[in-house]
Structure formats: C-alpha cells, structure tokens
Amino acid sequence: MKNSEVVFAPDTSYSCGKCLKCCKGDWLIAITLEEVELLKSLYPNVNPVSGEDEIDGKKIYLIARNEKNECIFLTESGCKIHIEYGFDKKPAVCKRFPFFSKQWDGKKYFHLSYMCPSVYANRGAKGERLISDACASVTEKFSGTVIQEEVHLAGTQTISNCEYLLLEEKISRLILDPRFSLDDALLAGLTLIRRASDSESINQIKNKSSDLDEALDIVMESIAKRAPMLGLYRYMIASIITNIESRRGARFEFSTWKNDLSVFSKLLMNRGRIELNRTGLIFNAQHLYNIHWPRKEKPDLMPLRRYIVSHLNHKFLLTASDIEFAYHLLLGAYSAVKYYTRAFAASEKRSMISSSNLQRGIECVEYNLMLHRPMKERLWKKKIVRGWARKFLFHHSYPSSMVLF
C-alpha cells in the first residue's frame, strides 16, 4: 500500500495511548478460524473462543473473556500474545484497531474509531507518520479499483466522481467551521446536496471558495427552508435507540418485543422513566428535552464535528442507495448522539451537558449505529421497505426535526 493511496480526514492525529480500552470493551472481538488454530497452537491449555457469530454471511469466532469481561489474553502488562510472540501473531482485528478502511476509486479512506480515547482527543502522530502506522496495522492486501465515473446523488440523478469529492469537501468545511453552530452546518450540508441536484447550480459546488459570504448564504438558505417540527419525528430516534439497547442482549432477535412495546408506550404517551440496558442509564424522559444543547457555548463540540467529518471522509454517504438518502441517515445518527448525550446528563440530573457526557454519547452511537455492530442489510434490500423509508426520511419536516431534536 503506497502512502499516496491512503487518505485520512483533515488534521487527523492518533498514536496508541496503551489504555487497553479496546481489550475491555463489550463489543465483539472477532477472529477467523485460522487465527483460532494459531492461538490454540501457541496456548494449547487455553480455549481462545467463547462462541460463534456471523457477519456478512461469514462465520467468525469470539475471543473468550475473563470474569472482568476482558479479553482472556489481557494481562496487567498488556496483551500476552504481543508480549510473548510479537505484534505479527496477534489477530488481525487487534492489529487493526482503531483503523477502519474503505477502498474506493483506487484509494483507501480511513476512519479512526472514536471508541479509542486517543482518537477522541485527536492526540498523537499525523501526516506521513500516521499513514505509516495505518499501513502497518491494516494487513489486508490492497488492490487498486476501477475509477468510478459517477455516483448516485438522489434517485436516478447522478454527478461525476470529481463533483462528489468537491461536494464532500464543501460539506466537511462547513461542519468544521466554528463560526456556525453544528445544527446549522449540518442542515446547510443538505442544502448543498440539493443545490447539486440542479444542473445549473453545479458550478457552485465546483467553486472551491471558502469566502464567508458564500458560507453564510448556504447556512441562511437552509435556515429559511426549515419546516415546523413534528412530534412523531421528535420521538422516532428515541424509539430506535431504545429498541437497539433493549435488544442488545438478545443479539438482534425480536424476542424482547413486548418489553420494547412497553418502553415505546411510556416514551410516546407520558415520557416517563426510561432505562437503556447496555449503558445502565435510568432517567426521566420529561427532563431529557430541557437539557441545553450548545450552539457556540461550552462544552466544545469540535470532537463531534471531527467525528462526523471522519465518517464523511470514510465515504459514509456512498454506503446507501444514494448520497441524499445517506445524508438523511447521517442526520439521524447526529440526533442519536444528542439523545445519548442528554440521557447521560439527565441521569446525573444536570441542566447542561458536560464534555464527558458528549464523549460517552459519541461512543454509544459509534458502537451501536455507525461502525462496530452495523444493522443487517437484508431488510433494506426489499423494495417496499426501502420505498417506505425513503418517503419517511424525505418528508419536508424530517431534516429540521432530526437535527433540532
């Protein structure tokens, strides 16, 4: 993998802080059958796996845990495999974390998991050193891909690959610009995408100017087009999160639907006591929406801005059926960060969020929605479900309702 073929989001920094959090997290540490056999040969008296799972139709094996729910190979000094046999003998998932790459048009675009405290703090190596670390950690072979001439913008509309990259760059600059609140910047990003749908306006996307007047024009246009909020949208994301949390222990089975229905009823009817199982949060939903979400005040939302831009750079918008559809999903993920962050503040009986609330909120979304346990795609391949979701997401009130949630 050549350094010129590796891309990170702007100003990304990372070096391992040796906190060992990645060895203690409650996510799946998945290894292959070959890695299972290797660990058995290195440690014949240890059973390295605790069970099996399936991701994208491939069988994977789960690293065994000790009584503290830590990787069985974790010691006080660090990874036992690394200490005794070196970096190369570790499972690929351990060597790779927190690097996650996506291959697109001849390059690898990297996202760094915000479950890692060093990534969240944007601390460590950058530039060529960071690229070298990524190349050493990601062991999968890299092969160039055919250049993609065009990408789907919305429905049957398309734009060129070059135009998409410029569009993505403009949205990223808006989101990282501290002169605008994050809410305003995200809605302005949707305005940019809709402008790109107009062939007469595509030259505005090609214009790389970062002049304040141009940015203000985009933000003000998005504010002017906001629709009144609808109660249904206000609670939809809360219901989705509650569903994800309550089904976590059931491994995505519907066996807890009765409990889900009970929670949803409380949430929608009287906004009573809410309990999120995985996080252990208990709070009153009535208090949740009274907690202040900062616009330009403290705490600093820059970590969340970097997090969103990292996913944009990782080509998150290209994973759905088209760019506009994916951007609506991104707005939903942003509102989920808000929900979790406020939930942590509500559980502490705070009236404003703290920096630690924000960090934990981002971690919850990273774990649940964006990266480590992606939703299975088979349901979305059904035309009826996909069509219903598109009509729901593209309702005129959806963007404002989700972002201002």
PyMOL commands that set and color helices and strands:
alter all, ss='L'
color gray80, all
select helices_A, chain A and resi 3-5+21-23+33-42+80-85+87-89+92-96+117-120+127-137+161-176+182-196+199-206+212-224+231-250+257-270+285-288+302-313+316-318+323-347+355-370+378-381+383-393+398-403
alter helices_A, ss='H'
color red, helices_A
select strands_A, chain A and resi 6-7+30-31+49-55+58-63+74-75+78-79+99-104+107-112+150-154+157-160+273-276+281-284
alter strands_A, ss='S'
color yellow, strands_A
deselect
rebuild
show_as cartoon
